[in-house]
């Protein structure tokens, strides 16, 4: 079965995230996606819904840059080397993904420096400002390294979820089957850049949060 999954989103459990967990089923229905991977910054969000598939994950800050762990059940601390982090992800039975590897505005990790530890490369990331260039370079890296390609919106607000997604050809909606399909390269990434409107909305929320000292949720979910 072909599943449409956004493999990189953030919720209110990320310091810069504004998506309440309870709205995820509604958002997925509106965006016509089958599931999401919750990859909050250095935080393992555990939640399940009957309506949609939720893949647990973390976007981990390593010494060399960010790594995404998918399908883990135990928190992995930040600040380790990329190799140490990848090994701990493997110990948990998870997948190691290089997110936004050519985003020059964020903490990205060169996939060639960790090629033997990666399970996939995120070739499409909606939040990257240099969207086309980043996509082209990431696709070339995935091809050269022989790694599966995946996509995620990197959404920090509800409106951006589903801007990028991965079609995963899995045998079922079971998390283990989905992870196996990703590892085996049964994936096709799709996506578009985050809109200017949503970028401005995210920046506005960040500014308001900084000065009001609390998270203000979007009201038009």
Secondary structure, 3 states (H helix, E strand, C coil): CEEEEEEEECCCCCCCCCCCHHHHHHHHHHHCCCEEEEEEECCCCCCCCCCCEEEEEEEEECCCCEEEEECCCCCCCCCCCHHHHHHHHHHCCCEEEECCCCCCCCCCCCHHHCHHHCCEEEEEECCCCCHHHHHHHHHHHHHHHCCEEEEECCECCHHHCCCEEEEEECCCCCHHHHHHHHHCCCEEEEECCCCHHHHHHHHHHHHHHHHHCCCCCCCCC
